[in-house]
Amino acid sequence: MSETEKLELAERIRKECIKAAREGFRDASMSGLCAEGAMEAAISAIQNLDLETCIDEADTDEDSD
C-alpha cells in the first residue's frame, strides 16, 4: 500500500468515525440523554464502527478506478 493509499484510507476512517459520533450523539440526545450521556453514546458509536467495512469499501473504490 502506497503512502497516498494509506492517507486515503485514514481519511475515510476519520470521516466514518465523525459520522458515527454525530449519529450516536444525535440519537442519544433525541432519546433524552444529557450531554454527558450523549457523548458516551457518540464514543460508543466510534468504538463499534465496523473497520473491516471501511477497508472493504476503500478496496471497492480502488477497484472501480
N, C-alpha and C positions, 0 to 999 in steps of 0.2 A: 504494500500500500504506500503510495507516494505521500509526501508531506501535504500536498494540496488535498488529496482524498481524506487524509486524517483530519484536516481542518474542516472540511465539508461535513464529515461525519460528526465531529464535535459540535459544529454549529447546529446540525439537525437535532442532536440530542439536547442541546441547550434550549432550542425552540420548543421541543416536546416537553421538557421539564417546566418551562414557563407556562405553556398551555395547560399542563396538568395542574400546576399550582393555582392558576387563575380559576379553572373549572372547580377544583376542590374547594377553594375559598368561597367562590360564589355559591356553590351548592350548600355548603355548611352555613353560610350567612342567611341564605333563604330559608334554611331549616330552623333558624332561630338561635344558632350558636353565637356566643360572644366572639369578639375579635380574636381572643386567645385561642378559643376552640376552633374557629375557622382557620387560623394559622396552622394549628396542629393538623387539621384536615388537609390543608394545602401541602404540608410537608409529607404527610402520609401518601398523598396522591403521587408525589415525586418518587417516594420510596417504592411504590407499587407500579411504577412505569415499566412497561414491557420493553426492555432494551433490545431484546432479540428482534422484536418487530421493527424497531427503529433501524437496526442494522440491515434487516431484510429489505425494508423499503429503500434504504440507500443503495443496496445492491441492485434492486429492481430498477431504480432510477439510472444507475450506471449502465445497465444492460440496454436501456432504451435510447441511450445517447449515441 
